[in-house]
Amino acid sequence: MKYLHISLVTACLVVTNLSTIAQTDIDGLVMEKNAFCVGPMAGISSWKNYREGTLKRDNANLGTVSTTSFNLMGNYGLSKKINLLFGVPYIKTKASAGQLKGLSGLQDLSLWLKWKALSRKIRRSRLNVFAISGYSFPVSGYTADFLPMSIGLESKTLSLRAMADYQSGAWFGTISGTYVRRSNIRLDRYAYYTTEMHYTNEVKMPDATSFNLRAGYRNKGLVAEAFADTWITLGGFDITRNNMPFPSNRMNATRVGVNFKYDLPFHPVLSVTGNAFTTVAGRNMGLSSGFNAGIFYVLDFSPKKKTISGKTENTWP
């Protein structure tokens, strides 16, 4: 009932002396070799109305369900074409009514390897094509069997994404598609009902796909964009009437929003980022809206050259 896939929605920044606009796992940018972008983001999202199957409704026993997140994220340039990214969030949930107690804790560690597979200049424009692989796994012993208060779905995931980014001047558009393979999970009970009775604690989790479209303005000091994305579960079943959601429900969501990133002119290795979004369609999901904000710092781990007795040597910072 809430959008539990946590990713680097916005982050890492641009540094003019590294001649790049640093990036996330979902945009068309790469970090310079040996540059490391790291920083925290915090955000909150909430919903009152949700989709029970396709039926839009609310629930007086829940009121408004809110999720607060604190994320540590980073991106390291292994080369000019390959970046390694990570993100790990701390999640806290809360309901404004009823007796369900919210949960909190570290959720999943997510890792991505991002490769710029193709770069072509087309007159005054440029087309970049990327391949991104990702892996995530729980880093705490939270339970998925307490939705909508659970902080995650507990499943290990393996994702593969293809992405194309086209920029003309300072204007750009990016499109991507992702397939997410999800592992089965185990509950703390040995019987449960979906559309039939299961006498086991293992739950088969359906795979998923996601698609993302973004467009906007991008230069060395500012990124401002609008985006639309969708998450589609490939299987699962609907929440039954007046019942709690279940981890293997079919969970679909479509969101729209805006992102920005701005480099501080007085300190170009520092950037501030933010985003806001709202869910415009869904199935077995909370129709949530929210925002995030963060600050990031770029460290340059490139070898430095110094002269010793008339000879030039490489040193590391």
C-alpha positions in Angstrom: 0.0 0.0 0.0 3.0 2.3 -0.1 5.8 2.7 -2.6 8.5 0.8 -0.8 11.1 0.7 -3.5 13.7 3.2 -2.2 16.1 4.4 -4.8 18.4 7.4 -5.4 15.6 9.6 -6.4 17.8 12.7 -6.4 21.3 13.1 -5.2 24.9 13.7 -6.3 26.0 16.9 -7.6 28.1 18.7 -9.9 31.6 20.0 -9.4 33.0 22.3 -12.0 36.6 21.3 -11.3 35.6 17.6 -12.0 34.0 18.6 -15.3 30.9 16.6 -14.7 27.4 16.7 -13.2 27.3 13.8 -10.8 24.5 11.4 -11.1 22.0 8.9 -9.7 21.1 5.4 -10.8 18.1 6.8 -12.9 19.5 9.8 -14.8 21.7 10.1 -17.9 24.9 11.4 -16.2 28.2 9.9 -15.0 30.6 10.8 -12.3 34.2 11.6 -13.2 36.8 8.9 -12.5 38.0 8.8 -8.9 35.3 11.3 -7.8 33.2 10.3 -4.8 29.9 12.0 -4.1 28.2 11.3 -0.8 25.6 12.8 1.4 22.3 12.4 3.3 18.7 12.9 2.2 15.6 13.1 4.3 12.0 13.0 3.2 8.4 12.3 4.2 5.5 10.9 2.3 1.9 10.3 3.3 -1.4 9.0 2.1 -5.0 8.8 3.3 -6.7 7.4 0.3 -5.5 4.1 -1.3 -6.5 1.6 -3.9 -8.0 -1.7 -2.7 -7.6 -3.5 -6.0 -9.0 -0.8 -8.3 -11.4 0.6 -5.6 -10.4 4.0 -4.2 -11.1 4.3 -0.5 -9.9 5.4 2.9 -9.8 3.6 6.3 -10.8 5.3 9.5 -8.7 2.7 11.4 -5.6 4.0 9.8 -6.3 7.7 9.2 -3.3 9.1 7.4 -0.3 6.8 7.0 3.1 8.7 6.9 6.6 7.4 6.1 9.7 9.3 7.1 13.0 8.3 5.5 16.7 9.2 6.2 19.0 8.0 3.4 22.8 7.8 3.1 23.7 7.7 -0.6 26.9 7.8 -2.6 28.4 7.4 -6.0 32.0 6.6 -7.0 33.5 7.0 -10.5 35.4 3.8 -11.2 36.1 5.2 -14.7 34.7 7.9 -17.0 32.1 5.3 -18.2 31.5 3.2 -15.1 30.1 4.3 -11.8 29.3 2.4 -8.5 26.4 3.7 -6.5 24.9 2.8 -3.1 22.0 3.8 -0.9 20.7 2.7 2.5 17.6 4.2 4.1 16.3 4.3 7.6 12.5 4.2 7.5 9.8 5.1 10.1 6.1 4.6 9.6 3.2 6.0 11.5 -0.7 5.9 11.3 -2.7 8.9 12.6 -5.6 6.7 13.9 -6.4 3.3 15.1 -4.3 0.8 17.0 -1.6 -0.2 14.5 1.8 0.8 15.8 4.3 2.1 13.3 7.7 0.4 12.7 11.2 1.8 12.2 14.6 0.6 11.2 17.2 0.2 8.5 15.6 -1.1 5.3 17.6 -2.4 2.3 21.1 -1.7 1.1 21.0 -1.0 -2.7 24.0 -1.2 -5.0 24.1 -0.2 -8.7 26.8 -0.5 -11.4 26.2 2.1 -14.1 27.9 1.8 -17.5 27.8 4.4 -20.3 27.7 1.9 -23.1 27.4 4.4 -26.0 28.0 8.1 -26.5 27.3 9.8 -29.9 27.4 13.5 -30.9 24.6 14.4 -33.3 25.3 17.9 -34.7 25.0 20.1 -31.5 23.3 17.4 -29.5 24.5 14.2 -27.8 23.0 10.8 -27.2 24.1 8.6 -24.4 23.0 5.0 -23.8 23.4 3.3 -20.5 23.2 -0.2 -19.0 22.6 -0.3 -15.2 22.5 -3.4 -13.0 21.4 -3.3 -9.3 21.2 -5.5 -6.3 19.4 -4.9 -3.0 19.0 -6.9 0.2 17.7 -6.3 3.8 20.2 -5.0 6.3 18.0 -5.5 9.4 15.5 -8.1 10.7 12.3 -6.2 9.8 9.2 -8.1 8.9 7.2 -7.6 5.6 4.1 -9.2 7.1 2.7 -6.1 8.8 1.6 -3.9 5.9 1.0 -1.0 5.6 3.2 -0.4 8.7 6.1 -2.6 7.4 9.2 -0.6 6.4 10.0 -2.9 3.4 9.1 -6.1 1.5 12.1 -8.1 2.7 12.8 -9.5 -0.8 16.3 -9.5 -2.3 16.2 -7.9 -5.8 18.3 -8.0 -8.9 17.5 -5.3 -11.5 18.6 -4.6 -15.1 17.9 -1.3 -16.7 18.4 0.2 -20.2 18.4 4.0 -20.5 18.8 6.6 -23.2 19.6 10.3 -22.6 19.4 13.0 -25.3 20.7 16.5 -24.7 20.5 19.5 -27.0 22.1 22.6 -25.5 20.9 22.7 -21.9 17.7 20.9 -22.6 17.4 17.1 -22.2 15.1 14.1 -22.1 15.8 10.7 -20.5 13.8 7.4 -20.9 14.5 4.1 -19.2 13.0 0.7 -18.5 13.9 -1.7 -15.7 13.2 -5.4 -15.0 13.3 -6.4 -11.3 13.8 -10.0 -10.2 12.6 -10.6 -6.7 13.4 -13.4 -4.3 10.9 -15.3 -2.2 10.5 -14.3 1.4 9.7 -16.1 4.6 7.1 -15.1 7.2 7.0 -15.7 10.9 3.9 -18.0 10.5 3.4 -21.3 8.7 0.0 -20.7 7.1 -1.5 -17.8 5.1 -4.2 -17.2 2.6 -3.9 -15.4 -0.7 -6.5 -16.7 -3.2 -6.0 -20.1 -1.7 -4.6 -21.6 1.5 -0.8 -22.0 1.8 0.6 -24.2 4.6 4.2 -22.8 4.5 6.0 -19.8 5.6 7.5 -19.1 2.2 5.9 -16.5 0.0 6.6 -16.3 -3.8 7.2 -12.7 -4.7 6.2 -11.7 -8.3 8.8 -9.9 -10.4 8.2 -6.3 -11.5 9.0 -3.7 -14.1 9.4 0.0 -13.9 9.6 2.8 -16.5 10.8 6.3 -16.1 10.6 9.5 -18.3 12.2 12.8 -17.4 12.9 16.0 -19.1 14.2 19.5 -18.2 17.1 21.9 -18.0 20.6 20.8 -17.2 23.9 22.7 -17.1 27.1 22.6 -14.9 25.4 24.2 -11.9 21.8 23.4 -12.1 19.5 20.5 -12.9 15.7 21.1 -13.0 13.4 18.5 -14.4 9.9 17.0 -14.4 9.5 13.2 -14.3 6.9 10.5 -14.6 7.5 6.9 -13.5 5.5 3.7 -13.1 6.0 0.5 -11.1 4.2 -2.6 -12.4 4.1 -5.9 -10.5 4.1 -8.9 -12.8 1.6 -11.0 -10.9 0.2 -11.1 -7.4 -3.4 -10.6 -6.3 -5.7 -7.8 -5.1 -6.3 -6.9 -1.4 -9.6 -8.5 -0.4 -12.3 -6.3 0.9 -11.5 -4.7 4.3 -8.4 -6.9 4.6 -4.7 -5.9 5.3 -2.4 -5.8 2.3 0.0 -8.8 1.8 3.6 -8.7 0.5 2.8 -10.6 -2.7 -0.1 -8.3 -3.7 -0.1 -6.8 -7.1 1.2 -3.3 -6.4 1.2 -0.8 -9.3 1.8 2.9 -9.1 2.2 5.9 -11.4 3.9 9.0 -10.0 4.7 12.5 -11.4 7.0 15.0 -9.8 9.9 17.4 -10.1 13.6 17.2 -9.2 16.3 19.8 -8.8 20.0 20.0 -7.9 21.9 23.2 -7.4 25.7 23.7 -6.8 26.5 26.3 -4.2 28.5 29.0 -6.0 30.6 29.8 -3.0 31.6 26.1 -2.6 31.2 24.1 -5.9 31.9 20.7 -4.3 28.7 21.2 -2.2 25.2 20.8 -3.7 21.7 20.8 -2.5 19.0 18.6 -4.0 15.3 18.1 -3.6 12.2 16.6 -5.2 8.5 16.4 -4.8 6.0 13.9 -6.1 2.4 12.7 -6.1 0.9 9.3 -7.0 -1.7 9.8 -9.7 -2.8 6.1 -10.2 -2.3 2.8 -8.5 -3.5 -0.6 -7.6 -3.2 -1.9 -4.0 -1.2 1.1 -3.2 -1.4 4.2 -1.1 -2.0 7.4 -3.2 1.0 9.1 -1.6 2.6 12.5 -2.0 5.8 13.6 -0.5 9.1 15.4 -0.8 12.8 14.9 -0.1 15.8 17.2 0.4 19.5 16.6 0.8 23.0 18.0 0.7 26.0 16.3 -1.0 29.8 16.7 -1.0 32.2 15.6 -3.7 35.7 14.2 -2.9 38.3 14.0 -5.6 40.5 10.8 -5.1 42.5 11.4 -8.3 46.3 11.0 -8.0 48.0 14.3 -7.3 51.3 15.2 -9.0 54.2 16.7 -7.0 57.8 17.4 -7.8 60.5 15.8 -5.7 64.2 16.5 -6.5 63.2 17.5 -10.0 61.1 14.4 -10.6 57.3 14.2 -10.8 55.6 11.6 -8.7 51.9 10.6 -8.3 50.5 10.7 -4.8 47.1 10.0 -3.4 45.2 12.4 -1.2 
